[in-house]
């Protein structure tokens, strides 16, 4: 099976801060991989690093066996759609697409018209971008990404804030690209939107890859694997309090302290925490599948930090 993308120990450091750290990942021809994580988990930075728009140090990224640091030309095989989309707001949709795609050989006026029609933008082609709602700017960015029929597609939150009727359009475009041999990376916070599209799922947290699961592994996550959570400012301190006072087995997921408990027990924990003059920003049960998977992958908290 042909390796299209190979990432080895990839890190991005800007002003002594890691945007992504120690990433290893390989993608094969025609494969679609979903990258899941909350905001600031490193999803977009990973996309930018692979596309060559962020400096990789240390580590390497190879596309079709070529190191992108030494061979920038190989990046012409890559098309990227970032979130949020950025265009020249005083220019029309058509002017933007023509100008941004002007360096590509694999495009024509008719191709631009066809792709705008495909993404439901044919009536807006002469409209200035400043007058478009967000979702149409997103569709513009997607149309531009698919325009040149690239061998690699890097799609950052492609379904974010899209009306329901456009989801199928974008998913069909991804399926068609894969049938034509394209390799695809899609980032999202919502695994339900990616389940039918992706072969594997990469779960990111705090700028690192937490786990990589096959599609069949994700499908095994059931409603039984649910957790209660309490969202607080100092999760490690609160987790230590719950361990010391109630001998609970807790996990830390972002700012949430998570544990298995019924409604009465959750209410009891909330009262206990508020008695310690600690603010609670939310409490309830984890229901989204992506969060359940993160909860399953998260080790139990044992030491005070």
C-alpha positions in Angstrom: 0.0 0.0 0.0 1.5 3.3 -1.1 2.4 5.8 1.7 1.2 9.3 0.7 1.9 11.2 3.9 4.5 10.2 6.5 5.0 12.3 9.6 7.9 11.6 11.9 8.3 13.2 15.3 6.8 16.4 14.0 6.7 19.4 16.3 5.9 23.0 15.8 7.3 25.5 18.3 6.4 29.2 18.1 7.9 31.6 20.7 8.8 28.6 22.9 5.3 27.3 22.8 4.4 23.9 21.2 1.5 24.1 18.7 1.9 20.4 18.1 4.4 18.0 19.6 6.0 14.6 18.7 3.5 13.6 16.0 3.9 10.3 14.2 1.3 9.5 11.5 1.2 7.7 8.1 -1.6 7.9 5.5 -2.0 5.7 2.5 -3.4 6.5 -1.0 -7.1 7.0 -1.0 -7.4 6.9 2.8 -9.5 9.3 4.9 -8.4 10.1 8.4 -10.4 12.1 10.9 -8.5 14.3 13.4 -10.7 14.8 16.5 -10.1 17.3 19.4 -11.4 20.4 21.2 -10.3 23.9 20.3 -6.5 24.4 20.9 -5.9 20.7 20.8 -3.5 21.0 17.8 -5.8 19.9 15.0 -5.4 23.0 12.8 -1.7 23.4 13.6 -1.1 19.8 12.3 -3.0 20.6 9.1 -0.9 23.8 8.6 2.4 22.0 9.3 1.6 19.3 6.7 0.6 22.0 4.2 3.9 23.8 4.7 2.5 26.9 6.2 4.0 26.4 9.7 7.7 25.6 10.3 8.4 22.1 11.4 11.1 21.9 14.1 12.0 19.2 15.1 10.7 16.4 12.9 9.9 15.8 9.3 6.9 15.6 7.0 7.1 13.5 3.8 4.7 13.7 0.8 5.1 10.9 -1.7 8.5 10.2 -0.1 9.7 13.8 -0.5 10.6 15.9 2.6 8.5 19.1 2.2 11.3 21.1 3.8 13.7 20.3 0.9 11.2 19.9 -1.9 8.4 22.6 -1.8 7.2 21.6 -5.3 5.6 18.5 -3.9 3.2 20.7 -2.0 1.5 21.5 -5.3 -0.2 18.1 -4.8 -1.8 19.3 -1.6 -5.0 21.4 -1.3 -5.9 23.0 2.0 -9.2 24.4 3.4 -8.6 26.2 6.7 -11.1 27.4 9.2 -12.1 30.3 9.4 -11.9 30.9 5.6 -10.1 34.1 4.5 -10.8 36.0 1.3 -10.5 39.5 -0.2 -13.8 40.8 1.2 -14.3 43.7 -1.3 -13.8 41.3 -4.3 -16.5 39.0 -5.8 -16.6 35.3 -5.3 -15.4 34.7 -8.9 -12.6 37.2 -8.6 -11.3 35.6 -5.4 -11.4 32.1 -6.8 -9.7 33.1 -10.1 -7.0 35.1 -8.3 -6.2 32.5 -5.6 -6.2 29.6 -8.1 -4.2 31.6 -10.8 -0.9 29.7 -10.0 -2.5 26.3 -10.6 -2.2 24.7 -14.0 -5.2 22.4 -13.4 -8.0 25.0 -13.6 -10.0 26.9 -16.2 -12.9 29.3 -16.2 -15.3 26.5 -16.9 -13.9 24.4 -14.0 -14.4 27.4 -11.7 -18.0 27.7 -12.9 -18.6 24.0 -12.5 -17.2 23.8 -8.9 -19.1 26.9 -7.8 -22.3 25.2 -9.1 -21.3 22.0 -7.4 -21.1 23.8 -4.0 -24.3 25.8 -4.6 -22.6 29.1 -5.2 -23.4 29.8 -8.9 -25.9 32.6 -8.0 -23.3 34.3 -5.8 -20.4 34.3 -8.2 -20.7 38.1 -8.8 -21.4 38.9 -5.1 -18.7 40.6 -3.0 -17.4 38.3 -0.3 -18.2 40.9 2.4 -21.9 40.3 1.8 -21.8 36.5 2.2 -22.8 34.7 5.4 -20.2 32.6 7.1 -21.4 29.2 5.6 -21.1 30.5 2.1 -17.5 31.6 2.7 -16.9 28.1 4.0 -18.4 26.7 0.8 -16.1 29.0 -1.2 -13.0 27.7 0.6 -14.2 24.1 0.0 -14.9 24.8 -3.7 -11.3 26.2 -4.0 -9.8 23.2 -2.3 -11.6 20.7 -4.7 -11.1 22.9 -7.8 -7.8 21.5 -8.9 -8.6 17.8 -8.1 -5.6 17.5 -5.8 -4.0 14.2 -4.7 -4.1 15.3 -1.0 -6.9 17.2 0.7 -6.5 18.8 4.1 -9.9 19.9 5.3 -10.1 21.9 8.6 -13.6 21.7 10.1 -15.3 21.4 6.7 -18.7 20.8 8.2 -18.6 23.5 10.8 -21.8 25.7 10.7 -23.0 24.3 7.4 -26.7 24.1 6.9 -28.0 20.5 6.8 -28.6 20.6 3.0 -25.0 21.3 2.3 -23.5 18.5 4.3 -24.3 15.9 1.7 -22.8 18.1 -1.0 -19.5 18.2 0.8 -19.5 14.5 1.8 -20.2 13.5 -1.8 -17.3 15.7 -3.0 -15.0 13.9 -0.5 -16.3 10.5 -1.6 -15.7 11.4 -5.3 -12.2 12.7 -4.5 -11.3 9.4 -2.7 -12.6 7.3 -5.6 -10.2 9.3 -7.8 -7.3 8.3 -5.4 -7.1 11.4 -3.2 -5.9 11.0 0.4 -7.9 13.1 2.9 -7.4 14.5 6.4 -10.5 16.0 8.0 -10.5 17.8 11.4 -13.5 18.2 13.6 -14.9 18.3 17.1 -17.9 16.2 16.1 -17.1 12.5 15.4 -20.7 11.9 14.3 -20.1 14.0 11.2 -17.0 11.9 10.2 -18.1 8.4 11.0 -19.2 7.6 7.4 -16.2 9.3 5.8 -13.1 8.1 7.7 -11.2 4.9 7.9 -9.2 5.9 11.0 -9.6 8.5 13.8 -6.8 10.4 15.4 -7.7 11.8 18.9 -5.7 14.9 19.9 -5.5 16.6 23.3 -3.0 19.3 24.5 -1.2 19.4 21.2 -0.3 15.7 21.1 -1.9 12.6 19.6 -3.7 10.7 22.4 -4.7 7.7 20.4 -5.4 6.4 16.9 -8.4 4.2 16.5 -9.7 2.2 13.5 -13.3 2.8 12.4 -14.5 -0.5 13.9 -13.0 0.4 17.3 -14.9 3.7 17.3 -18.2 1.8 16.5 -17.8 -0.3 19.6 -18.2 2.8 21.9 -21.7 2.4 23.4 -24.0 4.4 25.7 -22.8 2.3 28.6 -19.4 4.0 28.5 -20.8 7.3 29.9 -19.4 9.5 32.7 -20.6 12.3 34.9 -18.5 15.4 34.9 -18.0 18.6 36.9 -16.3 21.5 35.1 -14.1 23.7 37.3 -11.2 26.1 37.1 -8.7 23.9 39.0 -9.6 20.3 37.9 -6.5 18.6 39.4 -7.1 20.2 42.8 -10.8 19.2 42.7 -9.9 15.7 41.5 -7.5 15.3 44.5 -10.2 16.5 46.9 -12.7 13.9 45.5 -10.1 11.1 45.7 -9.1 12.0 49.3 -12.6 12.5 50.6 -14.7 10.0 48.7 -12.1 7.5 47.4 -13.5 8.1 43.9 -11.7 7.0 40.7 -11.6 10.2 38.7 -10.2 11.3 35.3 -9.2 14.8 34.2 -10.3 15.8 30.7 -9.5 19.5 30.0 -11.2 21.4 32.8 -13.5 18.6 33.6 -13.3 16.2 36.5 -15.0 13.0 35.3 -16.2 10.0 37.2 -18.9 7.3 37.1 -21.8 8.3 39.4 -25.6 8.6 39.5 -27.5 11.9 39.7 -27.6 11.9 43.6 -23.9 11.4 43.8 -23.2 14.2 41.2 -25.4 16.5 43.3 -23.4 15.5 46.4 -20.1 16.2 44.7 -21.4 19.6 43.6 -22.4 20.5 47.2 -19.0 19.3 48.5 -17.0 21.4 46.0 -19.1 24.6 46.5 -18.5 24.3 50.3 -14.8 24.6 49.5 -15.5 28.0 47.8 -14.6 26.6 44.4 -16.6 27.8 41.3 -18.4 25.2 39.2 -18.9 26.1 35.5 -21.0 23.0 34.6 -22.0 19.5 35.6 -23.8 16.7 33.9 -23.2 13.6 31.8 -20.9 13.0 28.8 -23.1 12.1 25.9 -21.2 13.0 22.7 -19.4 10.0 21.3 -16.1 11.9 20.8 -16.1 12.9 24.4 -16.9 9.3 25.5 -13.9 8.1 23.6 -11.6 10.7 25.1 -13.0 9.7 28.5 -12.2 6.0 27.8 -8.7 6.9 26.6 -8.0 9.2 29.6 -6.0 7.6 32.4 -7.3 7.8 36.0 -6.0 10.7 37.9 -3.8 9.7 40.8 -1.3 12.4 41.6 -1.8 16.0 42.5 -0.4 18.4 39.9 
